[in-house]
Amino acid sequence: TAQKSGSFVLTRNKVVGNCNIGVIGIGPWDHPNALRICENEISANMAAGLWVQRGDADIVNNEVCRNSDAGIVAFGNTSVLSIRHNSVRGNQGAGVSIHTAKKVELLNNCIGLLRRPLPLPSKLAFLMALHPRLGRASPLNALNEHVCWEILRQHVDEEPGPNHGAGVEIAGTPATMRGNAVQHNMEGGVVLCEGTQAEMHANTLSHNHACGMTVRGADTKCCTRNNEISRNKHAG
């Protein structure tokens, strides 16, 4: 935990299995760009993985997974909150939850379960290897993405699953989202509300279990360009 200190840099650490929040950073800070959280594993903590309150923060290249609440939580930040190149998966709440910050940038993050298409030879080899478990049914009858990934999920226990809340929820905060993959989350992909002003460019919002994107409230605005919003369980 860092609270109102001159600076706090957390790099290449494992923050795993704590009985409360994994990492807590509470500003304001004495210097700009004083809070840097880079290249850490923040996982299996009994509350949120990372909690940032007031001040600015630079959150880059972290694995934030399997925490018992949201992956990354931030609110009341008084400067720019930059979240870049992180993998945020398998958390019991939202992947990223931002409330009443001055500004947030989400760039090139993987939020949720990223499933790449399996080529046909890989499907055949994979299902043939598991053929005894499939009973008498021919593997050729089970060559679809859902079956392959469901079998893979059952056999690769160490792979984090989807976030159990929305992929990204942003309330009352100017936001820029660019180049993020927000996929296979158990609720919506991106939820914007409470006066958020957002720009979304070149993101992939797909296979989420509610809407791909939700904009809620008369004072909430969003400009979208070149996004892929596809195959979500409810509306795009």
PEFENGI-V991573 format. One record per backbone hydrogen bond with DSSP energy under -1.0 kcal/mol. CO is the residue of the C=O (numbers start at 0). NH is the residue of the N-H. Records with the same first field share a line. If there is no record, write none. Layout:
CO->NH ; NH
This chain:
1->25
4->29
7->35
9->37
12->40
14->42
17->45
19->46
22->50
23->1
24->52
25->3
33->7
34->57
35->9
36->59
37->11
39->62
40->14
41->64
42->16
44->67
46->68
47->21
48->22
49->72
50->24
51->74
52->26
56->81
57->36
58->83
59->38
61->86
62->41
63->88
64->43
66->91
68->92
69->48
70->49
71->96
72->51
73->98
74->53
76->101
79->56
80->104
81->58
82->106
83->60
85->109
86->63
87->111
88->65
90->163
92->164
93->70
94->71
95->168
96->73
97->170
98->75
102->80
103->175
104->82
105->177
106->84
108->180
109->87
110->182
118->122
119->123
120->124
121->125
122->126
123->127
124->128
127->130
129->132
130->133
137->140
138->141
141->143
143->147
144->148
145->149
146->150
147->151
148->152
149->153
150->154
151->155
155->158
160->89
162->185
164->186
165->94
166->95
167->190
168->97
169->192
170->99
173->103
174->198
175->105
176->200
177->107
179->203
180->110
181->205
182->112
184->208
187->166
188->167
189->213
190->169
191->215
192->171
195->220
196->174
197->222
198->176
199->224
200->178
202->227
203->181
204->229
205->183
207->232
209->233
210->188
211->189
213->191
216->219
220->197
222->199
224->201
227->204
229->206
234->211
